[in-house]
Amino acid sequence: MSAAMDKPAETAGNPPRKVTEVAVGVMVQPDGRFLLAQRPAGKPYEGYWEFPGGKLEPGESVEAALARELHEELGLDITACERWHVLEHDYPHAYVRLHFCKVTAWRGDPVGREGQAFSWQTVPVTVAPLLPATIPVVEWLGEEA
């Protein structure tokens, strides 16, 4: 990890916050539909819709973290993905750096292993509410359609 990624996030007039690195999978079907998952009960923003993924473990690459998270959360094995966008967002509970990867091939069918709902969507999405950092990604997908 580079020194820049280790630096705490600067927020206006507040002490620096630790940056939480997160790998996020934008799973895209050949017809353009993408997968959104609902945050399970007991987590911050429970019930909000997001792209699946999770925190990087120490020393773990974005791709390895994403493969682990999609397997743990949805029972999927990634066979093709590429890094796409990086976005930082300051939530009340955490300052996150989100590494969005487009996932275009996988083995298996998604199963909500944490009891979460999921839905294949297109722009405009029909599920709500969306997690705040999910909104620009949906807009990017709409621009590509």
N, C-alpha and C positions, 0 to 999 in steps of 0.2 A: 504494500500500500504506500502511496506517495505521501510525502510530508503534508501536502495540501489536504489530503483526505483525512489526516489525523487531527487537523486544526479544528477547534470548536467553532460552531457557527456564531457569527456576530449578529446580534439583534439590536435594534435601535435602543440605545441607552441602557441595555441590560447586560449582565455578565455573559460571556460566551456559553453556549450550550453544546453539549456533546452531540456529534453527528451520528445518527444511526444509519448504517448502510443497509439498503434493502434491495433484493433482486425481485423483479416483477415480470411475470409472463403475460404478454399480450398474445394469446392463442388465437390464431386466425385460420379459419376454414378456407378452402379454395373459393367458395362463393362469397367471401368477405365477412361472414358472420364471425364475431369474436365473443370470447367467454368472459362473463362477469360472475363473481361469486359474492355472496352476502356474508358479511362479517358475523361470526357466531356470537351467541350470548356470552356475556362476561368479558368481552374485549372492548377496548375503547371504540366508540362509534359503532356499537353493535347494531346490526340491522342495515347498515349502509352497504352499498354495492361497490365493489372494487375489482381490479384485476388481481388474480391470485399470485402469491409469492410470500417472501418472508425475509427476515434478517440474515445477514451474512454472519457465519461463525468466524472466529479469529483464524486468519490464514486461508480462508475459503475464497475461491474466485466467484464472480457473479454467476457464471454458468453453472458451477458446481452447486452453489446455494439454490439456484432456481431449480435445477434437476432434483435436489433433495426435497425442496418445499412442494413442488408439484406432485412428487411421488407420495409424500406424507399427507398432503391435503386432499388430493384428487385421485391418487392411484395411477398416475400417468408417468410414462417414461419418455422424455424428450429425445427425438431423433434429429431434429433440425431447428436451430435457433440462431439469431444474430442480435448483437447489441443494437439498440435503436435510438433511444433518447435518455438523457439524464435530467432529472427534475428535482429540485429541493423544495421542501414544504415545511413550514413551521406550524405543527399542531400543538395544542396546549400540553399534551402529554409527551411529545417527542419532536425533535427536529430531525427530519429524515432526508436522506439523499436516495432517491429512487432510481434504480438502474433498470429501465424498461427494455426488455428483449422481445423481439417478435419471434414467436414460436410457430413454425409452419408445418411441423410434422411431429407426431408422437404415437406411441403405442398405448392402446387401452381406451376405454370410455370413462369420462369423468364420473367419480363417485364422491359425494360429500362426506369424507371420512371424519370430519369434525362436526357433522350434523348440519353443515351449511348448505343453503340452497345455491344453485347456480343456474345461469340462463345464457343461451346463445343469443346475441343481440346484433342489431345493425343500427346505424345512425338514421334517425334519432332513436335513442334507447327508450325502452318502455318500462324499465324498472327504476325505482327511486326509493330513498334518496341516494345520490352518488357521493362517495367519499370525495372531499374537495380536490385532492390531487389526481383523481380519476378524470375529472371534467376536461382538462386540457388534452388528455390522451384521447378521449372520445372525439374531441374536436379535430385532432390530427388525423384520426382514422377517417372522419368524415371528409376531410380535405383530399384524402387519397382515393376515395370512392369514385 
